[in-house]
Amino acid sequence: MIYQPPAGARDLLPLEVAQKAWINDHIQQVFQKWGYQRIVTSTLELLDTLTAGGAIDPANVIQLRDNSQGTLGLRPEVTASIARAAVTRMAGNTYPQRLCYRANIFRNLTQAHHGGQMEYYQAGVELLFAGGVLADAEMILLLADCLQELGVPNWQILMGQAELTRSLLAIFPQEILPQIHHCIANLDRITLESLALEPQLQQRAFFLFDLRGQPETVLTKVATLDLDVATMNTVNNLKSLVDLIKRSSTHPIPLTLDLSLLQTFDYYTGMVFEAVSFEQNQSYLLGQGGRYDQLLGLYSPQNETAPGIGFSLNIEDIHASLASTNKLPQQVKASDWLVIPETAAAAIAAFDYADKLRNSQPGIRVETELGDRSPEEIRNYAKTCRIENLVWVKPDGTVVKEQKT
């Protein structure tokens, strides 16, 4: 039997680990520059926590077993876990809370995703106890800063507004609404045309279908509708947000307003957004996020709601989008020294000398030869592994340094 990882899981080999570490390190540096502090939450959670009050389908959660408190599962995303921690263990902290993370997440495979992954890697931020246009703008500007720092080619940000989209869809009967939304979200005009709709509803459906493009153009179209006061306020706030983002960025942000955009998880209440990239006829979903002003209240012992907004970056898609660039490391870092005992009696002296080298400067990499190889085999190994400095150690501690040319 040949042992392999289970379906939906895979191993990461050293070069891929080094490349993804490079991505993660650059992302975390940007997060820290914006004042975000790293948090690590549990990989295991109670199922009730993971489903976020019904906003996340339990079928997406890999469930493990019941314990005395209830069913456990592996986190399918990180926001719910951070929300739980923020309103319980961090309840006495000052506000707002700026938190960041890097984590693996797990999602159950369904028949619709045959051959897909179960484990993913993400890095993200959550800005908690902060509402309004300024907090929304910070998310978009921070996301753009990350993508610029990484050097991702041909990226853009698609922005929607969950509350506004739901309001514009409210005209449709409940029994047909899921089909309308599916057609709009998936750009399926053919199926939309085949739906049995009254002329007025069909006109509205096609109107909504085309509500994507330059933010100013889309918002001008929306403003022509007969909107109630609350919806008009949402439109005006969106106009203010777009203007603030454009005026605040030191680099142009390619921003598309797409009012058909809704995220996978159903806890979003306001602005939602995705970062995408198109490279060599391939599209990549680099990240996604949005505002969730009801989520914190689900975990509050006092049932007190509070605003929150955040995003997650998809490390796999970012890695794939950077594959054709020269940004990523192309080799794992080689060891700096190979310390070789000339005989078995020189082993203690070799280990001592290797220890001195390791403590001589931060980040130095030192290997010790473990024996049973000829000098020629040792030199070939060092050449293959790109080790530049060899040290031969005698039993009395005398060393002979050899530098590869």
Number of C-alpha atoms within 10 A of each C-alpha: 3 3 5 9 8 8 12 17 15 12 9 10 8 12 15 17 13 18 20 20 15 16 23 19 13 15 22 21 13 18 24 14 10 13 12 19 16 15 14 14 16 12 16 14 18 18 21 15 19 27 22 23 16 13 14 20 15 17 12 18 23 18 19 12 9 12 9 5 7 12 14 20 23 23 28 24 23 25 26 24 21 23 22 22 19 20 24 14 9 13 12 9 10 8 11 14 18 20 21 24 23 21 17 17 17 21 20 18 19 12 7 7 11 10 12 15 15 21 16 17 18 20 21 24 28 25 23 25 20 18 17 12 17 13 21 25 20 18 22 26 18 18 27 21 20 20 21 14 14 19 17 22 16 12 23 18 22 21 27 25 24 24 17 23 19 15 13 18 18 11 12 16 11 10 8 12 14 12 14 22 22 14 20 21 15 11 14 14 14 9 13 20 13 8 13 10 14 9 9 8 14 17 12 16 23 15 12 21 22 16 19 19 16 13 21 14 12 17 19 12 13 18 13 8 11 9 14 9 9 11 17 16 13 16 19 14 14 23 16 14 20 20 14 16 21 16 11 12 15 10 12 11 17 14 20 19 23 26 30 26 22 25 16 12 14 15 21 23 21 19 24 26 27 25 25 20 19 15 16 7 5 9 15 18 18 25 23 22 28 28 28 22 20 16 24 26 17 19 22 18 9 9 11 12 16 18 20 27 27 26 27 25 25 19 22 16 18 23 19 16 25 18 15 12 11 9 14 20 15 12 11 13 14 14 16 17 24 23 26 27 23 18 14 13 12 18 22 16 20 28 18 12 19 22 14 12 16 16 10 10 9 7 9 12 16 19 17 18 18 11 13 10 11 9 12 9 11 17 16 12 14 19 13 10 13 15 21 16 17 23 22 20 24 20 16 11 16 13 18 12 13 13 10 12 6
